[in-house]
Amino acid sequence: MTSVLFSPLDIGPVRVPNRVAIGPMCQYSANDGCASDWHTQMLMNYGMSGAGTAIMEATAVTREGRISLGCLGLYSDASEYALTRVLHAAKSVAMPGVKFGVQICHAGRKGSTHNNWSGGGPLGRHESGWRTVSSSAAPYADNWPAPAELEDAEILAIVDAYAMAAKRAARAGFDIVELHAAHGYLVHQFHSPICNKRPDRWGGDAEKRLRFPLAVADAIRDAVPEHVALGARITGTDYLDGGLTIEDGVRLAKELQARRFAYVCVSSGNIVHGGRPASGVGFNVPNAARVRAETGMVVRTGGLIAEANQAEEIVSAKGVDQIAIARAQLDDPRWGWRAAEKLGVKLELPPQYRRVSPGQWAGAKLVRPQA
């Protein structure tokens, strides 16, 4: 059997060796935005996992754009240096052809929070919390503080910060820069009518609500050299009456495509607290396939995809180019190796690991297909 999942894919100027991508997952382990030793081991593991693409977690474009005190940033020379060091280490051990990306983000009203394992709720002022901002002054949840509504000059400064972060990412050596335009963060806060209630040029009808997302996209495009692939994680639906629908997702994808973005990763929900009721394997796949059919762009998606056969079916029969695994990768850092084995594909494993073959160790779990 020929596996589509383990066939190469061109993403704009970048070729990846297979259609398995490791999706961005916050680690809450940075120091003032600077990547730590935790990130070094994590990204090195990603590079050896068997995935063809690895995307770093949501990385803030300003200090106030972080989700938590422990979130990564690309807003200073120190944070750029730290992430460059991590990426260099990962590339030094990565399997052939692996490409690395970073997702740049501003949390907006979802910022200034505790980390994931401390509950994720908003920080108090006595806990080094900071003033959050958004398209409008409505809070993310009933028990969260109201953000400040951004003024025109502040909006333009944040657009510039996205451009600067993208430049830093390219200088660091990332192959891919991904704009986070989903999951209730700032770009999504401007795009969605659930959050954006502005009466000025940055809000109102669908065209005006796209003004900030597209200003950011233009700034990133101008900042990044052509050999770096650009993409975005976008929203397929807000799951709420009066919220974004797949038609809005298709429209945004087409606008990004016109700006030479190479791909979109279609996700959903989270514009408000608890705002992702969908469940089931690949729950984002139908919307992702719709974007793919109407744009012809490379499209990635995720959502409870954890088994090799599930992933193979999605990329071979359901109209999606690439799948993103997340929790499954944390659960099994060699997920790609196991998936390749199940699908009858031989990966070029690092020679240091060849002693796990049955010929050298009777307890081997990974049986490599014969050449």
C-alpha positions as a printed NumPy array, in Angstrom:
array([[  0.   ,   0.   ,   0.   ],
       [  1.221,   3.494,  -0.835],
       [  0.637,   5.879,   2.054],
       [ -0.587,   9.389,   1.275],
       [  0.157,  10.432,   4.862],
       [  3.834,   9.667,   4.306],
       [  4.116,  11.258,   0.881],
       [  5.846,  14.638,   0.413],
       [  3.964,  17.918,   0.24 ],
       [  4.902,  21.318,  -1.166],
       [  3.828,  24.189,   1.092],
       [  4.639,  27.227,  -1.009],
       [  8.45 ,  27.419,  -1.192],
       [  8.916,  24.619,   1.356],
       [  8.782,  20.86 ,   0.727],
       [  7.994,  18.647,   3.714],
       [  8.653,  14.895,   3.64 ],
       [  5.203,  13.865,   4.847],
       [  1.75 ,  15.161,   5.828],
       [  2.161,  14.766,   9.61 ],
       [  2.487,  18.092,  11.416],
       [  2.97 ,  18.624,  15.126],
       [  0.557,  21.369,  16.101],
       [  1.565,  24.234,  18.394],
       [  1.045,  23.512,  22.097],
       [  1.813,  26.049,  24.813],
       [  4.424,  24.794,  27.29 ],
       [  4.278,  27.707,  29.793],
       [  8.004,  27.282,  30.385],
       [  9.583,  30.507,  29.087],
       [ 11.225,  33.291,  31.093],
       [ 10.087,  36.743,  29.938],
       [  9.368,  35.224,  26.539],
       [ 12.738,  33.465,  26.313],
       [ 12.787,  29.778,  25.424],
       [ 14.231,  27.491,  28.087],
       [ 15.932,  24.1  ,  28.258],
       [ 12.428,  22.608,  28.281],
       [ 11.843,  24.003,  24.791],
       [ 15.206,  22.638,  23.643],
       [ 14.378,  19.064,  24.551],
       [ 10.842,  19.471,  23.237],
       [ 11.801,  20.744,  19.787],
       [ 14.637,  18.237,  19.477],
       [ 12.107,  15.484,  20.183],
       [  9.748,  16.949,  17.597],
       [ 12.532,  16.832,  15.021],
       [ 13.093,  13.114,  15.675],
       [  9.408,  12.177,  15.945],
       [  8.801,  11.177,  12.336],
       [  6.587,  14.203,  11.648],
       [  7.464,  16.208,   8.559],
       [  6.531,  19.55 ,  10.103],
       [  6.846,  20.868,  13.655],
       [  5.228,  24.141,  14.718],
       [  6.357,  25.921,  17.885],
       [  3.728,  27.07 ,  20.343],
       [  1.874,  30.398,  20.224],
       [  4.672,  32.96 ,  20.479],
       [  3.785,  36.487,  21.518],
       [  4.638,  39.505,  19.387],
       [  4.703,  41.807,  22.445],
       [  5.294,  41.241,  26.156],
       [  1.65 ,  42.176,  26.851],
       [  0.559,  39.827,  24.067],
       [  1.529,  36.731,  26.042],
       [ -1.149,  34.388,  27.317],
       [  0.714,  33.764,  30.581],
       [  3.946,  34.787,  32.264],
       [  5.47 ,  31.526,  30.991],
       [  4.602,  31.959,  27.315],
       [  7.14 ,  32.285,  24.534],
       [  7.779,  35.578,  22.8  ],
       [  9.632,  37.062,  19.857],
       [  9.582,  40.662,  21.044],
       [ 13.172,  41.236,  22.18 ],
       [ 16.736,  40.461,  21.189],
       [ 16.963,  38.095,  24.155],
       [ 13.883,  36.105,  23.12 ],
       [ 15.099,  35.93 ,  19.521],
       [ 18.503,  34.657,  20.648],
       [ 16.993,  32.037,  22.948],
       [ 14.675,  30.667,  20.269],
       [ 17.484,  30.674,  17.691],
       [ 19.525,  28.503,  20.05 ],
       [ 16.637,  26.054,  20.486],
       [ 15.986,  25.826,  16.751],
       [ 19.663,  25.257,  15.976],
       [ 19.758,  22.356,  18.436],
       [ 16.603,  20.819,  16.966],
       [ 17.872,  21.059,  13.4  ],
       [ 21.137,  19.408,  14.398],
       [ 19.339,  16.15 ,  15.281],
       [ 16.219,  16.284,  13.092],
       [ 15.342,  13.503,  10.688],
       [ 15.858,  14.245,   6.964],
       [ 13.66 ,  16.965,   5.507],
       [ 11.843,  18.056,   8.687],
       [ 10.71 ,  21.671,   8.556],
       [ 10.182,  23.872,  11.587],
       [  7.658,  26.67 ,  12.024],
       [  6.622,  29.121,  14.702],
       [  3.142,  30.438,  15.376],
       [  3.081,  34.171,  16.163],
       [  0.253,  35.486,  18.279],
       [ -1.185,  38.23 ,  20.462],
       [ -3.499,  36.967,  23.189],
       [ -5.564,  40.159,  23.487],
       [ -8.267,  39.763,  26.116],
       [ -7.186,  36.146,  26.76 ],
       [ -3.818,  37.296,  28.129],
       [ -2.506,  37.811,  31.661],
       [ -3.513,  34.347,  32.864],
       [ -2.195,  31.595,  35.065],
       [ -0.577,  28.712,  33.239],
       [ -2.502,  25.62 ,  32.215],
       [ -1.73 ,  23.47 ,  35.266],
       [ -2.606,  26.328,  37.629],
       [ -6.111,  26.639,  36.252],
       [ -5.592,  29.154,  33.466],
       [ -7.734,  31.895,  35.032],
       [ -6.809,  35.579,  34.995],
       [ -3.862,  36.834,  37.026],
       [ -4.463,  39.403,  39.713],
       [ -2.454,  42.631,  39.805],
       [ -0.563,  41.271,  42.823],
       [  0.424,  38.26 ,  40.679],
       [  2.194,  40.374,  38.031],
       [ -0.894,  40.574,  35.868],
       [ -1.155,  43.252,  33.193],
       [ -3.733,  45.325,  31.345],
       [ -5.272,  43.327,  28.513],
       [ -6.581,  44.792,  25.271],
       [ -9.03 ,  43.782,  22.572],
       [-11.127,  44.968,  19.663],
       [-13.868,  45.887,  22.159],
       [-14.148,  46.172,  25.929],
       [-16.157,  42.979,  26.573],
       [-14.416,  40.364,  28.778],
       [-13.653,  36.814,  27.634],
       [-15.778,  35.321,  30.429],
       [-18.03 ,  36.599,  33.206],
       [-15.344,  36.381,  35.879],
       [-12.579,  37.888,  33.727],
       [-11.557,  41.576,  33.711],
       [-12.772,  43.728,  30.85 ],
       [ -9.988,  44.529,  28.371],
       [ -9.25 ,  48.026,  27.163],
       [-10.568,  48.79 ,  23.697],
       [ -7.578,  49.418,  21.464],
       [ -7.163,  52.881,  20.01 ],
       [ -6.136,  53.421,  16.41 ],
       [ -2.477,  54.146,  17.171],
       [ -2.253,  51.08 ,  19.422],
       [ -3.683,  48.878,  16.673],
       [ -1.079,  50.109,  14.208],
       [  1.692,  49.527,  16.757],
       [  0.569,  45.921,  17.196],
       [  0.56 ,  45.432,  13.415],
       [  4.186,  46.615,  13.434],
       [  4.939,  44.193,  16.294],
       [  3.672,  41.275,  14.2  ],
       [  5.992,  42.329,  11.393],
       [  8.957,  42.572,  13.748],
       [  8.23 ,  39.153,  15.273],
       [  8.015,  37.647,  11.776],
       [ 11.402,  39.169,  10.907],
       [ 12.874,  37.701,  14.063],
       [ 11.427,  34.285,  13.203],
       [ 12.987,  34.367,   9.736],
       [ 16.34 ,  35.48 ,  11.163],
       [ 16.201,  32.649,  13.69 ],
       [ 15.981,  30.185,  10.804],
       [ 12.369,  29.015,  10.856],
       [ 11.116,  27.538,   7.589],
       [  7.49 ,  28.473,   8.278],
       [  5.792,  31.42 ,  10.   ],
       [  2.185,  30.83 ,  11.043],
       [ -0.218,  33.605,  12.046],
       [ -2.581,  32.618,  14.853],
       [ -5.958,  33.971,  13.744],
       [ -8.154,  31.583,  15.753],
       [ -8.932,  30.274,  19.26 ],
       [-10.182,  33.597,  20.582],
       [ -6.866,  35.46 ,  20.405],
       [ -6.508,  39.027,  19.164],
       [ -6.787,  38.519,  15.396],
       [ -9.861,  36.339,  15.979],
       [-11.21 ,  38.989,  18.389],
       [-11.217,  41.498,  15.539],
       [-12.59 ,  39.026,  12.989],
       [-15.528,  37.695,  14.984],
       [-18.734,  39.721,  15.418],
       [-19.168,  38.01 ,  18.794],
       [-16.266,  40.081,  20.137],
       [-15.806,  42.998,  17.749],
       [-18.447,  45.674,  18.412],
       [-16.444,  48.651,  17.145],
       [-18.189,  51.431,  15.2  ],
       [-15.013,  52.654,  13.46 ],
       [-12.993,  51.425,  10.49 ],
       [-11.805,  48.366,  12.452],
       [-15.275,  46.961,  13.092],
       [-18.803,  46.636,  11.751],
       [-19.514,  44.57 ,   8.653],
       [-17.503,  41.565,   7.502],
       [-15.174,  43.681,   5.36 ],
       [-14.259,  46.031,   8.208],
       [-13.789,  43.169,  10.667],
       [-11.216,  41.734,   8.264],
       [ -9.232,  44.976,   8.189],
       [ -7.029,  44.157,  11.185],
       [ -6.389,  40.501,  10.251],
       [ -5.403,  41.527,   6.741],
       [ -3.27 ,  44.45 ,   7.921],
       [ -1.357,  41.954,  10.038],
       [ -1.104,  39.534,   7.109],
       [  0.235,  42.276,   4.828],
       [  2.8  ,  43.323,   7.418],
       [  4.016,  39.759,   7.881],
       [  4.207,  39.183,   4.129],
       [  6.344,  42.298,   3.714],
       [  8.597,  41.274,   6.591],
       [  9.366,  37.68 ,   5.609],
       [ 11.589,  36.592,   2.698],
       [ 10.006,  34.516,  -0.029],
       [ 11.851,  31.312,   0.913],
       [  9.894,  31.194,   4.2  ],
       [  6.406,  29.688,   3.899],
       [  3.568,  31.713,   5.41 ],
       [  0.415,  30.201,   6.85 ],
       [ -2.361,  30.927,   9.305],
       [ -4.553,  29.063,  11.724],
       [ -8.092,  30.259,  11.015],
       [-11.599,  29.671,  12.341],
       [-14.082,  27.435,  10.562],
       [-16.91 ,  28.292,  12.952],
       [-17.544,  30.1  ,  16.241],
       [-20.348,  27.605,  17.073],
       [-22.502,  30.58 ,  18.082],
       [-25.491,  32.301,  16.513],
       [-24.248,  35.491,  14.927],
       [-20.631,  34.297,  14.997],
       [-18.184,  33.335,  12.285],
       [-19.212,  30.571,   9.904],
       [-17.352,  28.516,   7.349],
       [-18.212,  31.134,   4.732],
       [-16.179,  33.644,   6.759],
       [-13.349,  31.127,   6.981],
       [-13.324,  30.631,   3.224],
       [-13.303,  34.381,   2.671],
       [-10.34 ,  34.887,   5.004],
       [ -8.471,  31.999,   3.366],
       [ -8.977,  33.546,  -0.077],
       [ -7.694,  36.909,   1.166],
       [ -4.622,  35.246,   2.646],
       [ -4.084,  33.303,  -0.56 ],
       [ -4.091,  36.593,  -2.482],
       [ -1.282,  37.711,  -0.152],
       [  0.784,  34.615,  -1.029],
       [  0.1  ,  32.712,   2.158],
       [  0.835,  29.093,   1.353],
       [ -1.576,  27.307,   3.689],
       [ -4.238,  27.585,   6.334],
       [ -4.845,  25.349,   9.33 ],
       [ -8.59 ,  25.219,   9.945],
       [ -9.697,  25.089,  13.584],
       [-12.775,  26.344,  15.443],
       [-14.336,  27.873,  18.534],
       [-13.074,  29.519,  21.713],
       [-14.106,  33.1  ,  20.971],
       [-15.772,  32.919,  24.406],
       [-15.01 ,  30.739,  27.404],
       [-16.217,  27.173,  26.81 ],
       [-16.901,  27.963,  23.172],
       [-15.887,  24.687,  21.543],
       [-18.698,  22.142,  21.964],
       [-17.668,  19.929,  19.047],
       [-16.14 ,  16.525,  19.639],
       [-15.243,  13.357,  17.782],
       [-12.269,  12.378,  15.66 ],
       [-11.457,  15.03 ,  13.085],
       [-14.34 ,  17.328,  13.994],
       [-12.726,  20.171,  11.995],
       [-12.246,  18.075,   8.843],
       [-15.517,  18.985,   7.009],
       [-14.806,  22.714,   7.323],
       [-11.172,  22.221,   6.355],
       [-12.205,  20.267,   3.264],
       [-14.604,  23.06 ,   2.338],
       [-11.778,  25.612,   2.479],
       [ -9.576,  23.312,   0.4  ],
       [-12.284,  22.801,  -2.228],
       [-13.035,  26.52 ,  -2.594],
       [ -9.469,  27.873,  -2.555],
       [ -7.12 ,  25.142,  -3.739],
       [ -4.751,  26.114,  -0.909],
       [ -2.795,  23.608,   1.128],
       [ -5.021,  22.931,   4.135],
       [ -4.133,  21.39 ,   7.483],
       [ -6.458,  20.511,  10.331],
       [ -6.511,  18.722,  13.655],
       [ -8.947,  17.672,  16.33 ],
       [ -8.669,  14.421,  18.289],
       [ -6.685,  12.717,  15.524],
       [ -4.593,  10.101,  17.306],
       [ -4.399,   6.951,  15.149],
       [ -2.411,   6.334,  11.98 ],
       [ -5.355,   4.919,  10.031],
       [ -7.514,   7.897,  10.99 ],
       [ -4.847,  10.287,   9.736],
       [ -4.354,   8.297,   6.52 ],
       [ -8.073,   8.37 ,   5.755],
       [ -8.3  ,  12.12 ,   6.331],
       [ -5.5  ,  12.996,   3.908],
       [ -6.361,  10.34 ,   1.318],
       [-10.146,  10.54 ,   1.157],
       [-11.499,  13.603,   2.956],
       [ -9.989,  16.514,   1.062],
       [ -7.336,  17.715,   3.535],
       [ -3.614,  17.943,   2.76 ],
       [ -2.028,  17.662,   6.188],
       [ -3.058,  16.617,   9.693],
       [ -1.94 ,  18.192,  12.959],
       [ -1.354,  15.983,  15.951],
       [ -0.9  ,  17.477,  19.407],
       [ -1.769,  15.497,  22.524],
       [ -0.957,  12.278,  20.699],
       [  2.585,  13.574,  20.215],
       [  2.969,  14.308,  23.927],
       [  1.644,  10.853,  24.696],
       [  4.071,   9.19 ,  22.276],
       [  7.11 ,  11.264,  21.214],
       [  7.731,   8.76 ,  18.39 ],
       [  4.171,   8.887,  17.055],
       [  5.397,   9.266,  13.491],
       [  7.517,   6.127,  13.735],
       [  4.565,   4.043,  14.945],
       [  2.275,   5.515,  12.275],
       [  4.77 ,   4.744,   9.511],
       [  5.112,   1.174,  10.753],
       [  1.34 ,   0.639,  10.759],
       [  1.079,   1.997,   7.236],
       [  3.964,  -0.075,   5.888],
       [  6.351,   2.829,   5.394],
       [ 10.078,   2.663,   6.078],
       [ 11.456,   5.791,   7.738],
       [ 15.14 ,   6.598,   7.826],
       [ 15.619,   6.371,  11.577],
       [ 18.682,   7.882,  13.252],
       [ 21.486,   5.285,  13.316],
       [ 21.753,   5.699,  17.076],
       [ 18.31 ,   4.085,  17.356],
       [ 18.862,   1.117,  15.058],
       [ 19.587,  -1.167,  17.975],
       [ 15.827,  -1.21 ,  18.705],
       [ 15.352,  -3.439,  15.645],
       [ 14.27 ,  -7.053,  16.29 ],
       [ 17.608,  -8.326,  15.01 ],
       [ 19.39 ,  -6.631,  17.914],
       [ 16.763,  -6.642,  20.641],
       [ 14.083,  -9.29 ,  21.047],
       [ 11.742,  -6.877,  22.882],
       [ 11.589,  -4.397,  19.998],
       [  8.202,  -2.715,  19.59 ],
       [  9.083,  -0.948,  16.366],
       [  9.393,  -3.496,  13.58 ],
       [ 10.817,  -1.667,  10.603],
       [  9.426,  -2.834,   7.249],
       [ 11.883,  -4.594,   4.996],
       [ 13.428,  -2.548,   2.238]])
